Amino acid sequence: MRLAASRQPAGRDAAPASLPEDAVPLDEILRICGPHLMPAVAPGPPSPLSIYSLDSPEFSGPGSLTFAAAGTPLRMRTGLRAALVLSEPEVEFFPAPENPVPPVLRVGSVHASMAALLHVLEPRILRRTPFVSGGGNRVASSAMVEGCLEGNVSVGPGAYVGKGSFIGAGTRIEPNAVILDHCFLGRDCVIQSGAVIGCAGFGFYPARAAGEDGALPADGLLAMPHLAGVEMGEGCWIGANTVVAAGVLHPTRLGLGCKLDSHVQIAHNVRIGDACLLASQSGIAGSTVAGHRLRMGGAASVAGHLRLGNDVSVAACSGVTKDLPDRAVVAGFPAIPIKAWRLREMALRRMAQQRDAKRE
């Protein structure tokens, strides 16, 4: 089965004339998600329906199964193109003129249903064809490499490259760096010591919503599978102890020439463009998409599920809580245009001076 974790989203184009032989029929989807389906499921989707890809709403297309939770942005619930949508009861959909609302199955928990599908269908994920390692690689005796090294790759002591991962030529992996399964790194990258690429992201859902019985975790939460890995363009530089988490349905992506300082956090499903610079202790929360040449000062942060344009700059210690257009320069928390922030700070300083003068 072709799943999104195969790095081949269905996209917005028409479905292929013939679905793969191992496409998942609706009956199997209903069986897997059965514990989570709401009692009233009528009218249901057409029974001949088959699924050949699991996608997030923005990547959905004919033949794909997508998901919509209460927090799914309105822009992603308008004009959906998918064969089937798994959705929680309170979520509303809005058709576009050319796209009617696709069939919807209502479930008690989208995240629990998604986890169930990923657990069952994981063996059918279509991964990249295995590569053959090239020559000139330098691998320390204490390093472990289970993936592919294109050639002239340096792997330091204690470093690890997981199964199904591909490391581009000329890349340097420093001691004790970890690149987990099914990650794709471009050529001439630098991964400094202690960095972790492709670990599971910070995604959990209530065990009760999953219909779990018997002994439950102490916190009542279950971890979401993160099967889609990380894709990184050529010339990226990843600082010491920085983390880039794997995606759930689609890879977490870094464009060409991105530079991440030490102790930076890139959460699951994030996508950033080319030539982005992130200073130490900055972070981007899950599923946010940023354009090219993003600049983030030290300890700056961006909330999840946002859209940032090209050439955006975020001042140090600022917190972005809403979408930003191209060339926005912001500061403060919540972040506002930096000119407005400076004027506000000047006004606050004057007020403080006047108050102190009255006290004297």
Summary of the structure (lengths in Angstrom):
residues: 360
radius of gyration: 22.8
end to end distance: 76.2
largest distance: 83.6
contacts: 1248
relative contact order: 0.09
helix: 17%
strand: 26%
